[in-house]
Amino acid sequence: MSPTFPSSRLPDLTGAFVDEGYLQLVELLACGGFAKVYKALDTTSSPENPVFYAVKCMQNGAPGSRLVSTLRNEFSMHMAVTHQPGVVNFHHMFTDGPEGEFVFMVLDWETHNMLDLIFRRQLYADRPALVKEAFLEVLDAVAQCHDDGVFHRDLKPQNILCTSRGTGIRLADFGFATREAEPTIFRAGTLAYMSPECADSSRVSYSPRECDLWALAVLLLNLSTGTIPWFATQPSDPKFAAYRADEDNYLVNTLHLTRAAADLVRWCFTADPAGRPNLQQMRDAVVNIERFSLADMLPRAAKHAPVAVHPSTVLNLSDVLSESLISPPLPPLISDIPCPSSSSSATHLSTPPASNGHPSPAVVDLLDAANVGFAAVHPPPLVPTKLHAFTPVRSPPLKMAPEYRFLDRRKRNITTRQRFAEKIRRN
């Protein structure tokens, strides 16, 4: 039986105007476990040169709830690294809806992610130079975050945005990110990319830095072979158990890595975290690898011939993604859960239950950095509530401090800055 995700209870807002009418949600891109992601049009941009953003919509929470703490964490972690070239730019965050029951995050619009390019388009297949270029860009982006003291903890293809060429890497979705050196909340992230220490709740703590490095090694396997090696890094997973039983040969004989690539990946998967390479050592090793997959060494005609692969090594992508989305408190920016489409032109918004008579918090409350917690937590389940009709019109102005509106004004056009200044003067 398929799990029910809170995002399935969010309304389809396609066509609605939000952010005081300055953004129109023109296309529903994806549904994650706890959010929906839209392509949004900047209504102040010209028809000849339209400007688009990615807008992530989530249910707001009651004041003081774990959900609000999770939203604050994602905002603060992303804003700490949004200036980095390897991170998707986070513009601003706001609440909307009749009761402020929805939270929206506005980010740069990127046309592709690695999930699509690796597994569906197979862009990186038989192209070791492209694999190397893209992976080195990911390494550099992660290094930028680590230098700022932010550990992602959910690195995977759908959280890595890029151009149609497969490069121009931008990291997204900081819902699991942390600054803690030794967090005590386990199973944060996606099971297939999670380090064994993070998945083992019997431990006292684990290193989020090592968690990111482990996920990077799995990503290198994705890029090199076009496969996901296992469902979870646990002894109960037969594929992970098979790898641990024959570490010297499994990567070459079963996943068909070259010996040089297999040696690096095996080093990254060392059981003792202290024995694994750091980011710089990983980078140096990748630079010196000429080919990653044995398929890269086949003659051109042979590359398109059937390849004998043991059936147990090929995982169903939808199964892996479905399983991975059971854990996260917030969804990936792009995920693989089918989105329900609206069957009518009317848009419905659900109003969350109030907590002790208090309304949902305003965005200024969400962004209050005084008591921001950095540990990812699971939000409480959403309770089905009465639906009421909503007409997509310009919503009333939200009273928000200017610094929370356009946090990186240098990347906004002059029209946007002028209109914002006028709004502040009017209010």
C-alpha positions in Angstrom: 0.0 0.0 0.0 1.4 3.4 -1.0 2.0 5.9 1.8 -0.1 9.0 2.0 2.0 12.2 2.0 0.9 15.5 3.5 1.5 17.2 0.2 -1.4 15.3 -1.3 -3.7 17.4 0.9 -2.3 20.6 -0.4 -4.5 22.2 -3.0 -3.4 22.6 -6.6 -2.8 26.4 -6.9 -1.9 26.4 -10.6 -3.0 29.7 -12.0 -3.2 31.5 -8.6 -1.6 34.8 -7.9 0.5 35.0 -4.7 3.0 37.4 -3.1 0.5 40.3 -3.4 0.0 39.4 -7.0 3.6 39.7 -8.1 3.9 36.0 -8.8 1.6 33.7 -10.7 1.9 30.0 -10.3 1.8 28.9 -13.9 2.8 25.2 -13.7 2.8 22.5 -11.0 6.3 20.9 -11.4 6.4 18.3 -8.7 5.1 17.0 -5.4 7.4 16.0 -2.5 6.4 14.4 0.8 5.5 17.8 2.4 5.4 20.4 -0.4 4.5 21.2 -4.0 6.8 23.0 -6.3 5.6 25.4 -8.9 7.0 27.3 -11.8 6.1 30.9 -11.2 6.0 33.9 -13.5 7.1 37.3 -12.2 4.1 39.4 -13.3 6.2 42.6 -13.5 8.5 41.1 -16.2 7.8 41.8 -19.9 5.9 39.3 -22.1 8.9 39.4 -24.5 11.3 38.4 -21.8 9.4 36.7 -19.0 11.2 35.9 -15.7 10.4 32.7 -13.9 11.1 31.4 -10.4 10.7 28.1 -8.6 8.2 28.4 -5.7 7.9 25.8 -3.0 4.6 25.7 -1.2 4.2 24.1 2.2 1.6 24.0 4.9 2.2 26.5 7.7 2.2 25.4 11.3 0.8 26.5 14.6 3.0 28.9 16.6 5.7 27.0 18.4 5.0 23.8 16.5 7.7 21.4 15.2 6.6 22.3 11.7 7.4 25.9 12.2 10.8 24.9 13.7 11.5 22.9 10.6 10.6 25.8 8.3 12.8 28.1 10.3 15.7 25.6 10.0 15.4 25.3 6.2 15.2 29.1 5.8 18.2 29.8 8.1 20.4 27.0 6.6 19.6 28.0 3.0 20.2 31.7 3.7 23.5 30.9 5.3 24.8 29.6 1.9 22.6 31.2 -0.7 25.5 33.5 -1.7 27.6 30.6 -2.8 27.9 30.0 -6.5 27.1 26.3 -6.1 23.8 26.9 -4.2 20.5 27.8 -5.8 19.7 31.4 -4.9 17.0 31.8 -2.2 15.1 35.1 -2.8 12.5 35.3 -0.1 9.9 33.6 1.9 6.3 34.6 2.6 2.9 33.4 3.8 -0.3 33.6 1.9 -3.8 32.3 1.8 -6.9 33.6 3.6 -5.5 32.7 7.0 -1.8 32.7 6.1 -1.9 28.9 6.1 0.7 28.4 3.4 4.4 29.2 3.3 6.1 29.9 0.0 9.8 29.8 -0.7 11.0 31.7 -3.8 14.1 30.4 -5.5 15.9 30.7 -8.8 14.4 28.7 -11.6 16.7 26.0 -12.9 15.7 24.0 -15.9 16.9 20.5 -15.0 18.1 18.3 -12.1 20.4 15.3 -12.1 17.6 12.9 -11.4 16.1 13.3 -14.8 19.5 13.5 -16.6 21.0 10.4 -14.9 18.1 8.0 -14.9 15.7 9.1 -17.6 17.8 10.8 -20.3 21.0 8.9 -19.5 23.0 12.0 -20.3 26.1 10.9 -18.5 26.3 7.3 -19.9 29.6 6.6 -21.6 30.8 10.2 -21.1 33.5 10.0 -18.4 34.7 13.6 -19.1 31.2 14.9 -18.3 30.9 12.7 -15.3 34.1 14.1 -14.0 33.2 17.7 -14.7 29.8 17.5 -13.1 30.9 15.5 -10.0 33.8 18.0 -9.4 31.3 20.8 -9.5 29.1 19.0 -6.9 32.2 18.5 -4.7 33.0 22.2 -4.9 29.5 23.2 -4.1 29.5 20.9 -1.0 32.9 22.3 0.0 31.4 25.8 -0.1 28.6 24.8 2.3 31.0 23.0 4.6 33.3 26.0 4.7 30.2 28.0 5.9 29.5 25.4 8.6 26.4 24.0 6.9 26.0 20.2 6.3 23.3 19.3 3.8 22.5 15.7 4.9 20.2 15.0 1.9 22.5 15.1 -1.1 20.9 13.1 -4.0 20.3 13.7 -7.7 16.9 15.3 -7.3 18.4 17.9 -5.0 21.1 18.9 -7.4 19.9 21.3 -10.1 21.8 21.9 -13.3 21.6 23.0 -16.9 20.5 20.8 -19.8 24.2 20.0 -20.4 24.4 18.4 -17.0 26.8 21.0 -15.5 26.3 24.4 -13.8 25.5 22.6 -10.6 23.3 24.2 -7.9 22.4 22.5 -4.6 18.8 22.8 -3.4 16.6 21.7 -0.5 18.2 22.4 2.8 15.4 21.0 4.9 17.7 18.5 6.6 20.8 20.8 6.8 22.4 21.3 10.1 25.3 23.2 11.8 25.6 20.6 14.6 28.9 18.8 14.6 27.4 15.7 16.2 23.7 15.7 15.7 21.6 13.2 17.7 18.6 13.0 15.4 19.1 10.0 13.2 17.7 8.8 9.8 17.8 12.4 8.5 17.8 12.2 4.7 17.2 9.6 2.1 17.8 5.9 3.0 19.6 5.0 -0.3 22.1 7.9 0.3 22.3 7.8 4.1 25.6 6.9 5.8 25.3 3.8 8.0 26.0 5.9 11.1 23.1 8.2 10.4 20.8 5.2 9.9 21.9 3.6 13.2 19.8 5.1 16.0 21.6 3.0 18.5 24.6 5.3 18.3 25.0 8.4 20.5 25.7 10.7 17.5 27.3 10.8 14.1 29.2 13.2 11.8 27.0 15.2 9.3 30.2 15.9 7.4 30.8 12.2 6.9 27.1 11.8 6.0 27.6 14.2 3.1 30.7 12.5 1.9 29.0 9.1 1.9 26.1 10.5 -0.2 28.7 11.9 -2.6 30.1 8.5 -3.2 26.7 7.1 -4.0 26.1 10.0 -6.3 29.3 9.1 -8.1 27.9 5.6 -8.6 24.7 7.1 -10.0 26.7 9.1 -12.5 29.0 6.4 -13.5 26.6 3.4 -13.8 23.1 5.0 -14.1 22.0 2.8 -11.2 21.2 3.1 -7.5 23.2 0.5 -5.7 20.8 -0.3 -2.8 17.7 0.7 -1.0 19.3 1.4 2.4 22.8 1.2 4.0 21.7 -1.5 6.5 22.6 -5.2 6.9 19.0 -6.1 6.1 19.3 -4.7 2.6 20.5 -7.7 0.5 22.4 -5.5 -2.0 24.2 -3.6 0.7 24.9 -6.9 2.5 26.3 -8.3 -0.7 28.6 -5.4 -1.1 29.9 -5.7 2.5 30.5 -9.4 1.9 32.8 -8.9 -1.1 34.0 -5.3 -1.0 37.1 -6.1 -3.1 35.1 -7.3 -6.2 31.5 -6.3 -5.9 31.9 -2.8 -7.4 33.8 -4.2 -10.4 32.0 -7.5 -11.0 28.4 -6.3 -10.2 28.3 -2.6 -10.8 30.9 -2.7 -13.5 33.2 0.1 -12.3 36.7 0.4 -13.4 39.3 -0.7 -10.9 40.4 2.9 -10.3 36.8 4.1 -9.7 36.0 1.1 -7.5 39.1 1.7 -5.3 37.9 5.3 -4.7 34.3 4.3 -3.9 35.4 1.5 -1.6 37.6 4.0 0.2 34.6 6.3 0.6 32.5 3.4 1.9 35.1 2.4 4.6 33.2 1.1 7.6 35.1 3.3 10.0 34.3 7.0 9.2 37.8 8.0 10.3 39.2 5.9 7.4 37.3 7.7 4.7 38.7 10.4 2.4 37.9 14.1 3.0 36.6 16.3 0.2 40.0 17.3 -1.1 41.2 13.7 -1.2 38.0 12.7 -3.1 38.6 15.6 -5.5 42.3 14.6 -6.1 41.3 11.0 -6.8 38.5 11.9 -9.2 40.8 14.2 -11.2 43.2 11.3 -11.7 40.6 8.8 -12.9 40.3 8.6 -16.6 37.3 6.3 -16.9 34.7 5.4 -14.3 32.7 2.6 -15.9 33.8 -0.5 -17.8 31.2 0.5 -20.4 33.4 3.5 -21.1 36.1 1.2 -22.4 33.9 -0.7 -24.9 34.1 0.0 -28.6 31.5 2.4 -29.8 29.3 -0.3 -31.5 29.4 -2.5 -28.5 28.1 0.2 -26.2 24.7 -0.1 -27.7 24.6 -3.9 -27.5 22.7 -5.6 -24.7 24.8 -5.8 -21.5 24.5 -8.7 -19.2 23.7 -7.2 -15.8 22.6 -9.3 -12.8 18.9 -8.5 -12.3 19.4 -8.0 -8.6 21.6 -5.0 -9.2 19.0 -2.9 -11.0 16.6 -1.1 -8.6 13.3 0.3 -9.5 13.8 4.1 -9.4 10.2 4.8 -8.3 10.5 2.3 -5.4 13.7 3.9 -4.2 12.3 7.4 -4.3 9.0 6.3 -2.7 10.9 4.7 0.1 13.2 7.7 0.5 10.4 10.2 0.9 9.0 8.4 3.9 11.7 9.9 6.1 12.2 13.6 5.3 10.5 16.3 7.2 10.5 18.4 4.0 10.6 17.3 0.4 13.2 17.6 -2.2 12.9 20.6 -4.6 12.2 18.2 -7.4 10.8 14.7 -6.5 9.1 11.8 -8.2 5.7 11.5 -6.6 2.9 11.9 -9.2 1.0 15.2 -8.6 -2.8 15.2 -8.7 -4.2 17.5 -11.3 -7.1 19.9 -10.7 -10.2 18.8 -12.5 -11.9 22.2 -12.4 -10.9 25.8 -12.7 -11.7 26.4 -9.0 -8.8 26.3 -6.6 -9.4 25.1 -3.0 -7.3 26.0 0.0 -7.4 24.0 3.2 -7.3 25.8 6.5 -5.2 24.1 9.2 -6.7 23.8 12.6 -5.8 26.6 15.0 -3.7 25.8 18.1 -5.3 27.1 21.3 -7.1 29.8 19.2 -3.9 31.2 17.7 -3.7 31.8 13.9 -0.9 30.5 11.8 2.3 32.5 12.3 3.2 35.3 10.0 6.4 35.0 8.0 8.2 37.4 10.4 7.6 34.9 13.1 8.9 32.1 11.0 12.0 34.0 10.2 12.7 35.1 13.8 16.3 33.9 14.1 16.5 34.3 17.9 15.4 30.7 18.7 16.1 28.9 15.4 16.8 25.2 15.9 19.2 23.6 13.5 18.1 20.0 13.9 15.7 18.6 11.3 12.5 17.2 12.9 9.4 15.4 11.7 6.4 17.7 11.5 3.1 16.5 13.0 0.7 14.9 10.6 -1.8 17.2 8.8 -5.4 16.8 9.9 -8.0 16.9 7.1 -10.0 20.0 7.4 -13.0 21.7 5.8 -12.3 23.0 2.3 -13.5 26.4 1.1 -13.4 28.0 -2.3 -10.6 30.4 -3.2 -10.5 32.7 -6.2 -6.9 33.3 -7.4 -6.7 37.1 -6.9 -4.2 39.4 -5.5 -3.9 38.8 -1.8 -3.9 41.7 0.8 -0.5 43.0 1.7 1.4 41.1 4.3 3.0 43.3 7.0 6.6 42.1 6.8 9.9 43.7 7.7 11.8 44.8 4.5 14.8 42.6 5.1 12.6 39.5 4.7 11.2 40.5 1.4 14.0 40.5 -1.1 17.1 39.2 0.7 19.4 39.5 -2.2 18.3 42.7 -3.9 21.4 42.7 -6.2 19.9 39.8 -8.1 16.5 41.5 -8.5 15.8 43.8 -11.4 15.3 47.5 -10.9 11.5 47.3 -11.6 11.2 44.9 -8.6 13.2 47.2 -6.3 11.2 50.2 -7.3 7.9 48.5 -6.8 9.0 47.3 -3.4 10.1 50.8 -2.3 6.7 52.1 -3.3 5.0 49.4 -1.3 7.0 50.2 1.8 6.2 53.9 1.5 2.5 53.1 1.1 2.5 50.9 4.1 
